[in-house]
C-alpha cells in the first residue's frame, strides 16, 4: 500500500520540537543467495518533497552489509533489492539487523538486534510489521477493495470491526511486556484505528465510484456519529507519524466541506477545504494538512486561488522554510496548465492551408482534442464528433481537433476524405512546432483534450473524451464557469 512507501509525514516537525537528536540509525544484515546486487534504502524526508533520499549498501562476498541512515525522526523506509520491496520502521539511535533471501525479500525478511546492541525493540517492531503485511495488508479478505466495498452498511461495519479486533489482537501479542517503544506503539495503534476510521469515512463515496450500476447509498443517521469523538477528530496529534491519521484528516476536511454544501466541481471547493482545515487544526498537523490541501488546489483548483492560499499559508501556516520552498515549487510546476492559466498558443494550419488561431474563438468555450491519425485510439474518437456537435447545437461551444501527425498529407486525406464530412474544426500543428506544443500542454499520450474558457484560459486540463456521453453534459455545464471561478472571493467564504 502507498502508506508503506511514504515518510511518516509530519513527525519531523513534531519530533524536532520535542528535541530529538539527529543520531541517525544503523542497518546491517545478511542476504542469503546474494547475487551481487545493490541494496537501496529510500525515504522522503519532507512531507511535500517528491524527491526521495536514498542510501545504498553493497553486500560483501559473504552477503553481509552495513549502512548508516541519516534519519532525524521515526521513519518508514523502503528496502529494495532486485526490484522487490519491504518496509522498515526505524527511529533515530536504533541499530537493526535484517536477514532475507534474495529470491523472496518480502516474505523471508527476519529482524534481530544488531551485533553488540541488546535492544530488541527495533527488531520487535519490524517483525510485527512483517506479520501485519502478511496477514492483513496482502490479504484481500481484510481490505475494502475489491470485494468488501460492495457490502451494505451493517455488513460493512461488521467487517471493519472484525478486522480491527484481529489487528489489535496481533498488536497486543507483539507488545507483551513492553516489547515495543512508546513511539512505535502509538504509531501502530494509530495505523489500526485510523485505517478503520478512514475506511468508514470514505465508504459511501468509494462505493459509489466502484459500483457504478448502483444508486448512491444512503446510510443510517448514526453512521457518522464516530466523528463526534474528540479522540478521533482532531485526535491525538502526537501520532502525526501515522500515514492513516494524515489521510483520515485530509478526507475529513473534504467530508466537512461537502457536508456544508461544497462539491468538488464547485469553483469555491478547494478554498472551502482550506478554511475547514485551518479551523479544525491548531497543532503540528495543521501545516501538514493545509499543505496537502494546497497541493490539491495546485492540481485541481484555480490558479488565483492557489496563489492566494499559498500566500496565506506562508503567513499563518507555521511551516518550516523547506516546506514552503517545496510548496512554492509545486505551485510553479502546476501553474502552466492550472485552471485560470492562459492557454499556450498553438500554430495551427487548416486542411486548406489557412492559419488558425485560438484567439479567434474568444467568447466561446473551446474543446481542444490533440490526436494523431496513426493511433487507433485517436481514430476511435473521430466518429463521435458528429454526436457531440449536434448535442451542443446552439451552445457557445466549439470543438477543435489538433493533429500531431508526422505527415501533413496523411492527416489531410483522413479529414477531407471522410464522407459525410466530419463536423468541428480541424487543424494541424507543423512538424517543427509539435515538440513545443507537446511540452506546453503536457501531452504524454494521444488522444488528449483540454477545455478552454471563453476568455482563452484553461478551464479543464483533463476533460472526458468525445466518446464519453457524460462529456456533453460537462460541456454544457462548463459554459460561463470560468467567470464563476473568478468571482470567488476568498475573504467571503
Secondary structure, 3 states (H helix, E strand, C coil): CHHHHCCCCCHHHHHHHCCCCCCCEEEEEEEECCCCCEEEEEECCCCCCCCCEEEEEECCCCCEEEEEECCCCCEEEEEEECCEEEEEEECCCCEEEEEEECCEHHHHCEEEECCCCCCCHHHHHHHHHHHHHHHHHCCHHHCCCCCHHHCCHHHHHHHHHHHHHHHHHHHHHHCCCCCCCHHHHHHHHHHHHHHHHHHHHHHHHHHHHHCCCCCCCCCCCCHHHHHHCCCCCCCCHHHCCCHHHHHHHHHHHHHHHHHCCCCCCCCCHHHHHHHHHHHHCCCCHHHHHHHHHHHHHHHHCEHHHHHHHHHHHHHHCCCCHHHHHHHHHHHHHHHCCCECCECCCCCEEECCCCEECHHHHCCCEEEEEEECCCCHHHHHHHCHHHHHHHHCCCCCEEEEEEECCCCHHHHHHHHHCCCCCCCCEEEEECHHHHHHHHHHCCCCCCCEEEEECCCCEEEECCCCCCCCCHHHHHHHHHCCHHHHHHCCCHHHC
